[in-house]
Amino acid sequence: MEGKRILIIATLDTKGEETLFLRDKIRELGKDTLVLDISMREGIYCQQADIPAPEVAEAGGSSLTDIFASRERAVNTLVMTRGAAAITGRLLREKRIHGVIGIGGSTGTLIATDVMRSLPFGVPKFMVSSTAALPGMSTRYIGTGDVCLMHSVIEISGTNELIQNVIERSARAICAMAEVPAPEIRTEAGKGKKRIALTMLGPCEKCASFVRRGLEEKGYQVNGFSAAGVGDRAMEEMIRQGFFDGVVDLAPGGVLEHLVGGMRDAGPLRLEAAGEAGIPQVISTCGLNHITPAKKSYTEEHKTRRKYDLDRHRTWLRASPEELRQAARVMAEKLNKSKGPVKVLIPTKGWSSVDWPGNPTYDPGEDMIFAEELGKFLKPAIEVRTIAANLEETAFARELLAACAEIFGSKGSEPAFLEGVIR
């Protein structure tokens, strides 16, 4: 691992002693270091930074003098975050760093993890934080990034025996992580096995398993993403980074959830990255006929809806006809912008394992409101197929794999695992 270098992000005005201890431990383990200072005040350790705070502030579009004079903490934090991200991105592109570690409290963790999340999947990212366990903060720090978050338990204040133990363990972790090469981003057509991104949820797990196994038999690498809001956001980001050659989007329900403010909200950019990249997409409908607002936000109208309890923590409410129409129009608008081929497959006997006769939200007739509205607004080049099956039935999985073969360019007989075993 000759020449491997770790970037350390910290506020040297408040965590200087601890940061330098971390730096020295990483050097003892045979790695080079760069210390990037995100301080917004003066401190006795700041002069030991390799990338000093004034340089970071300038890269963020301001100056440390202006930050010192300002009382706008949120604005100052944004400047330092922007500057640190710009510098870190440049260092990575120049192949001058091979991993990033941060150490800090609330502000340091917010800035450092924002910077980490701006980096591609596979770049080692490790954050040592005294506030990792605060309610709601770990989700905020990690977001959609592959960030390893370590709770220091004790405050990062001085270099006593216990904090030294925490720091040494974190130094060993980031050095070990840096030994694993990051996965290649696809820059050349036909290079290696094609990677397919696959969205999945518990209620369409059987179909997702069929599709994964079928595509793997055809030589594809299939990478699953839980479409519960965070995973599908991460998938969109990784598509933009160039990791995938195609998408099987079984569970685009996050589009509707964003419109209604549900718990599976996947953000405003859901279902857009593949189209922008021009890679082929096969789309289905799991989760699009249900919404999951937080129970504390239920309106009186929500309380009257048909519902299905997935478990004691999660309840799916039946989407209204108008919500189905709205989701169809938004999806059509997004898919119409696609630069690559798109196929949409809609099962007519239920859109998930929740959708079976006898379940309170089962309503295949009402589901067709979505299909009809989608057909009105999609451009003619996008094929919409209705399949007389439930999404979780093998008959639907077969049709979906056939669509994948058409759109991904697979050839040959039906995957062997479907023969006789799963019928």
Steps between C-alpha positions, in 0.01 A plus 500: 500500500784737419387856436157465662387824657214568742324837516408607854218754535467674836461828682849560632383793712302261724635153414863581419673279754278203413541553126877502520492182708288342226741625235797350681327164546418480129862580416619229740286257300691586185264743331559859403257769617355837409324701769220727378392760754133605506540732799289815515701653784869542576682232696851408604500181286362655181845583363579126481240434232621394155193667351430798727158645574560821294555284190180306574298818548632641174406181315153544650463848355580713804791576731588407854507872586135529397415184694670633813299820469169326438245375752319292234612157611285314246640708214856455621453125532369485144805690373743264672306195384499622141869578511599172664292303248659682206853439627431136591344431160802647325743297710308183419493573125874560512539166683676671788276347771375144550266539796342766722460505878335764716501562872271739682184599684180628344637766265811307402295188430244687293767660281721193468216262414354746248841494332514121516158462339618713207753227414421193288395165642799285596732780615580415866315736736526478881357747752581502873229701672399576856147579378439193284236365738292817530141427390469544125859609445650174376249496214588861423874428505488187284216591264546307176877469540711193580632676811626295795390684816671427833349628823787607724270466807718737700551862398789569264678732737870455563704184452427294806546125499144418392479746210843386385359148478205626289729694270747217453220259407366752248848550353538126450155482344557769237844362413353153447213644293748682277650166399179403318487646147186697419273341237543630148258751358380391157672725249525251213212318335526124533772510765458208740168352604210737459366632829124524554341702780189336647252661740328271744275498807375224729161492319673428166790295631401181317487675163828679571665168583375346175629793299837505671558130448384513140725793411797349681461184293526723194831639625387826658602635840183597685517754782189535717377817670229509765242744364407639840610855425871495577611202293329617182641850545844342527433301184419817309827655618703195401338494157613860455850400608507248215487168687217332309411386148127448555218517756217269603279728707247269664411743778481866391248582772733768636376723217147503645633519855686819412176653373308416819782533755512130587766314695639343180555841340789457255538868416421716196760335276372144530461319164714753312866392510472198268315705243761773512778241466328333205514151651209257446223471759233242575242652736221340705264621771564353848405751767337750265146426621577555868626791708671498840453831680635506854214413735549823694428689175178314415217726392138415569475387139798265545322336791211401274715327238538129447823386658730201526735452796832361376608462862446686826722787381392543137155561355421541131200716412323457167589781257204707385395509133628857471836400652525218245433747217750747639769233534436383143534851359822569691651166399406558136667840507819350640510197271423707190835674547691172485782483247501119508236231451222452757240228553225511763336176621179526705349191667119497498446273803685692767824692527663318792459221755265740683267503198306172519127432516387532859748770596324828581693716252475258205333686214635407154223693328606820670865424418411531133433870556877534521557289189249698294639835613856390431405391150348840426820689575787267406659557161425225244857369503454373857321166507252425777407134551224376727556148633213285629675401822599629841843661511619224736389214274743309282297586189580865555867429575528315170355794308728741679807294421388484136480880496848516655632272225355731235622822651838388638592299193504154664470198274437131546249279676306573813717490816535142621392575855147579376465167327273270698602625844303821538172478311 
